Amino acid sequence: MPQSANLTKIGSRVKIDLNKVKDRISGNLVQKISSDPRATVMDYKMTDGGGVGVVLKLADGTKNWFFESEVGRG
């Protein structure tokens, strides 16, 4: 069965694992996540490899996408 069966539900609160993302995101985004790693799942995004990522709304209202493996239950 495709990976999508295990996707985090839209509206769920999650926590971004900074150690898994800091090497691929901007310094500004690292600071935002450092101050508050909690976010809300807003949508899904297809990744290049055929997987599915999640679009997250951060505490400051900005939206960014992350791989599902980079977030955990918040």
Biotite code that builds the C-alpha atoms (Angstrom):
import biotite.structure as struc

atoms = struc.array([
    struc.Atom([0.000, 0.000, 0.000], chain_id="A", res_id=1, res_name="MET", atom_name="CA", element="C"),
    struc.Atom([1.298, 3.522, -0.739], chain_id="A", res_id=2, res_name="PRO", atom_name="CA", element="C"),
    struc.Atom([2.875, 5.587, 1.988], chain_id="A", res_id=3, res_name="GLN", atom_name="CA", element="C"),
    struc.Atom([-0.105, 7.987, 1.938], chain_id="A", res_id=4, res_name="SER", atom_name="CA", element="C"),
    struc.Atom([-2.094, 5.612, 4.162], chain_id="A", res_id=5, res_name="ALA", atom_name="CA", element="C"),
    struc.Atom([0.019, 6.799, 7.110], chain_id="A", res_id=6, res_name="ASN", atom_name="CA", element="C"),
    struc.Atom([-0.052, 10.548, 6.477], chain_id="A", res_id=7, res_name="LEU", atom_name="CA", element="C"),
    struc.Atom([-0.521, 12.948, 9.346], chain_id="A", res_id=8, res_name="THR", atom_name="CA", element="C"),
    struc.Atom([-4.039, 14.379, 9.182], chain_id="A", res_id=9, res_name="LYS", atom_name="CA", element="C"),
    struc.Atom([-4.604, 17.952, 8.041], chain_id="A", res_id=10, res_name="ILE", atom_name="CA", element="C"),
    struc.Atom([-5.167, 20.133, 11.090], chain_id="A", res_id=11, res_name="GLY", atom_name="CA", element="C"),
    struc.Atom([-2.897, 18.027, 13.305], chain_id="A", res_id=12, res_name="SER", atom_name="CA", element="C"),
    struc.Atom([-0.311, 19.710, 15.511], chain_id="A", res_id=13, res_name="ARG", atom_name="CA", element="C"),
    struc.Atom([3.216, 18.451, 14.913], chain_id="A", res_id=14, res_name="VAL", atom_name="CA", element="C"),
    struc.Atom([6.722, 19.258, 16.046], chain_id="A", res_id=15, res_name="LYS", atom_name="CA", element="C"),
    struc.Atom([9.515, 19.855, 13.526], chain_id="A", res_id=16, res_name="ILE", atom_name="CA", element="C"),
    struc.Atom([12.754, 18.006, 14.287], chain_id="A", res_id=17, res_name="ASP", atom_name="CA", element="C"),
    struc.Atom([15.321, 20.784, 13.806], chain_id="A", res_id=18, res_name="LEU", atom_name="CA", element="C"),
    struc.Atom([18.198, 18.292, 13.683], chain_id="A", res_id=19, res_name="ASN", atom_name="CA", element="C"),
    struc.Atom([16.675, 16.702, 10.576], chain_id="A", res_id=20, res_name="LYS", atom_name="CA", element="C"),
    struc.Atom([16.071, 19.952, 8.667], chain_id="A", res_id=21, res_name="VAL", atom_name="CA", element="C"),
    struc.Atom([18.705, 22.518, 9.634], chain_id="A", res_id=22, res_name="LYS", atom_name="CA", element="C"),
    struc.Atom([21.118, 21.463, 6.875], chain_id="A", res_id=23, res_name="ASP", atom_name="CA", element="C"),
    struc.Atom([18.573, 22.176, 4.108], chain_id="A", res_id=24, res_name="ARG", atom_name="CA", element="C"),
    struc.Atom([16.724, 25.306, 5.270], chain_id="A", res_id=25, res_name="ILE", atom_name="CA", element="C"),
    struc.Atom([17.595, 28.986, 5.579], chain_id="A", res_id=26, res_name="SER", atom_name="CA", element="C"),
    struc.Atom([19.054, 30.524, 8.729], chain_id="A", res_id=27, res_name="GLY", atom_name="CA", element="C"),
    struc.Atom([15.900, 32.585, 9.156], chain_id="A", res_id=28, res_name="ASN", atom_name="CA", element="C"),
    struc.Atom([13.749, 29.462, 9.142], chain_id="A", res_id=29, res_name="LEU", atom_name="CA", element="C"),
    struc.Atom([16.130, 27.737, 11.581], chain_id="A", res_id=30, res_name="VAL", atom_name="CA", element="C"),
    struc.Atom([15.601, 30.649, 14.001], chain_id="A", res_id=31, res_name="GLN", atom_name="CA", element="C"),
    struc.Atom([11.799, 30.441, 13.672], chain_id="A", res_id=32, res_name="LYS", atom_name="CA", element="C"),
    struc.Atom([11.793, 26.704, 14.336], chain_id="A", res_id=33, res_name="ILE", atom_name="CA", element="C"),
    struc.Atom([14.274, 27.063, 17.207], chain_id="A", res_id=34, res_name="SER", atom_name="CA", element="C"),
    struc.Atom([11.977, 29.506, 18.975], chain_id="A", res_id=35, res_name="SER", atom_name="CA", element="C"),
    struc.Atom([8.871, 27.329, 18.442], chain_id="A", res_id=36, res_name="ASP", atom_name="CA", element="C"),
    struc.Atom([9.098, 23.978, 16.618], chain_id="A", res_id=37, res_name="PRO", atom_name="CA", element="C"),
    struc.Atom([5.345, 23.356, 16.763], chain_id="A", res_id=38, res_name="ARG", atom_name="CA", element="C"),
    struc.Atom([3.273, 23.712, 13.603], chain_id="A", res_id=39, res_name="ALA", atom_name="CA", element="C"),
    struc.Atom([-0.082, 22.783, 12.090], chain_id="A", res_id=40, res_name="THR", atom_name="CA", element="C"),
    struc.Atom([-0.445, 20.513, 9.047], chain_id="A", res_id=41, res_name="VAL", atom_name="CA", element="C"),
    struc.Atom([-2.203, 22.545, 6.345], chain_id="A", res_id=42, res_name="MET", atom_name="CA", element="C"),
    struc.Atom([-1.791, 20.387, 3.214], chain_id="A", res_id=43, res_name="ASP", atom_name="CA", element="C"),
    struc.Atom([0.270, 17.727, 1.465], chain_id="A", res_id=44, res_name="TYR", atom_name="CA", element="C"),
    struc.Atom([2.930, 18.130, -1.231], chain_id="A", res_id=45, res_name="LYS", atom_name="CA", element="C"),
    struc.Atom([4.239, 15.537, -3.686], chain_id="A", res_id=46, res_name="MET", atom_name="CA", element="C"),
    struc.Atom([8.027, 15.226, -3.545], chain_id="A", res_id=47, res_name="THR", atom_name="CA", element="C"),
    struc.Atom([10.362, 14.468, -6.449], chain_id="A", res_id=48, res_name="ASP", atom_name="CA", element="C"),
    struc.Atom([10.846, 10.882, -5.348], chain_id="A", res_id=49, res_name="GLY", atom_name="CA", element="C"),
    struc.Atom([7.120, 10.162, -5.448], chain_id="A", res_id=50, res_name="GLY", atom_name="CA", element="C"),
    struc.Atom([6.719, 10.531, -1.697], chain_id="A", res_id=51, res_name="GLY", atom_name="CA", element="C"),
    struc.Atom([4.467, 12.943, 0.112], chain_id="A", res_id=52, res_name="VAL", atom_name="CA", element="C"),
    struc.Atom([5.552, 15.875, 2.241], chain_id="A", res_id=53, res_name="GLY", atom_name="CA", element="C"),
    struc.Atom([3.482, 18.084, 4.506], chain_id="A", res_id=54, res_name="VAL", atom_name="CA", element="C"),
    struc.Atom([2.835, 21.809, 4.272], chain_id="A", res_id=55, res_name="VAL", atom_name="CA", element="C"),
    struc.Atom([3.074, 23.278, 7.757], chain_id="A", res_id=56, res_name="LEU", atom_name="CA", element="C"),
    struc.Atom([1.894, 26.575, 9.193], chain_id="A", res_id=57, res_name="LYS", atom_name="CA", element="C"),
    struc.Atom([4.398, 27.857, 11.737], chain_id="A", res_id=58, res_name="LEU", atom_name="CA", element="C"),
    struc.Atom([3.581, 29.927, 14.824], chain_id="A", res_id=59, res_name="ALA", atom_name="CA", element="C"),
    struc.Atom([4.281, 33.176, 12.933], chain_id="A", res_id=60, res_name="ASP", atom_name="CA", element="C"),
    struc.Atom([1.768, 32.228, 10.212], chain_id="A", res_id=61, res_name="GLY", atom_name="CA", element="C"),
    struc.Atom([4.286, 31.360, 7.486], chain_id="A", res_id=62, res_name="THR", atom_name="CA", element="C"),
    struc.Atom([3.895, 28.122, 5.547], chain_id="A", res_id=63, res_name="LYS", atom_name="CA", element="C"),
    struc.Atom([6.706, 25.772, 4.546], chain_id="A", res_id=64, res_name="ASN", atom_name="CA", element="C"),
    struc.Atom([6.828, 22.163, 3.433], chain_id="A", res_id=65, res_name="TRP", atom_name="CA", element="C"),
    struc.Atom([8.752, 19.353, 5.101], chain_id="A", res_id=66, res_name="PHE", atom_name="CA", element="C"),
    struc.Atom([9.231, 15.652, 4.545], chain_id="A", res_id=67, res_name="PHE", atom_name="CA", element="C"),
    struc.Atom([6.920, 13.585, 6.720], chain_id="A", res_id=68, res_name="GLU", atom_name="CA", element="C"),
    struc.Atom([10.001, 12.010, 8.354], chain_id="A", res_id=69, res_name="SER", atom_name="CA", element="C"),
    struc.Atom([11.115, 15.466, 9.578], chain_id="A", res_id=70, res_name="GLU", atom_name="CA", element="C"),
    struc.Atom([8.090, 15.997, 11.814], chain_id="A", res_id=71, res_name="VAL", atom_name="CA", element="C"),
    struc.Atom([6.660, 14.161, 14.787], chain_id="A", res_id=72, res_name="GLY", atom_name="CA", element="C"),
    struc.Atom([3.529, 14.299, 16.828], chain_id="A", res_id=73, res_name="ARG", atom_name="CA", element="C"),
    struc.Atom([3.374, 17.606, 18.619], chain_id="A", res_id=74, res_name="GLY", atom_name="CA", element="C"),
])
